[in-house]
């Protein structure tokens, strides 16, 4: 544990052993089972004596205080807003599908990447989450999934909530190891999503665990990507593709490209051609996400007809494509809508260069 490790879920097995020093050895197994197998609330781990539960909660409190829990009407998407001990807030989303239950975790409070169309980016950066704050999101969601008439087991984790995982690399990878080793979710069911921070992709390439990599591409030429994903100026596409290629060579895992479809900005035939070329080179899978509304970005998402047309163009060009179902829109839990404290800017100007791109002759070719 580091000095910032304040929460129960920052404590790995070794740290819990130290804390339980003086207790019979089986207490550790009871506590461990309660936390990571049953996903019980610490106060409900009744195999432990009440005095020990009190001592634990005093020395190692949990980090996530629930502010709100919202659920879609079908109950298949649940979003939480949590308050952290220092008052920062983050969100977590649980999504049930017929064949799996996926938790979307945050790695930072806020985000410094400043992608204009993303609500988290619009609000700016607050701080990195600790390993325990990331792990606890999974535990809380798994506890909720277990409840009710049809208990479900969380099988997949996507690092696609608030923040840029690669900008909080050490804690993100610490959480990956804990989620894999302690909660027991296969590395193949973990997906790290990045705006394209190349040193992070390279470090992930050297990790032993075969996790999936998703790159939020949104544009496959540098001019447009510089506008949509500002970090592209530092890590341009040719270098990004090289890093992805090396990841694939070493890991042999599926790479996916996320593409939020913005009407008349990145849904043109030229965009499909550029994207398909990158996709063929990297054998990547494209996830098309119709742009979700956010308060700070007035441009709209592509129409369903346009999304289908774009997907068909990509297929014709030999790309693998999925159109992502838009989960949780009615509770602002969909991609790019996580915003936590809702005190960011309201509608801002569309960057002038994007307006120019929209009006340029190439826009309708
Ligand atoms: N920072 C990481 C992790 C966040 S993942 C990353 O960018 O990959 C969240 C995903 O939702 C990213 O692919 C992001 O680009 C996408 N997204 C952001 N704003 C969106 C919006 N308004 N509509 C649809 N997708 C959006």
Boltz pocket constraint, residues with backbone or C-beta under 6 A from the ligand:
constraints:
  - pocket:
      binder: B
      contacts: [[A, 113], [A, 115], [A, 117], [A, 118], [A, 119], [A, 159], [A, 160], [A, 161], [A, 162], [A, 163], [A, 164], [A, 165], [A, 193], [A, 194], [A, 195], [A, 214], [A, 215], [A, 216], [A, 258], [A, 259], [A, 260], [A, 289], [A, 290], [A, 291], [A, 292], [A, 293], [A, 294], [A, 335], [A, 336], [A, 337]]
      max_distance: 6.0
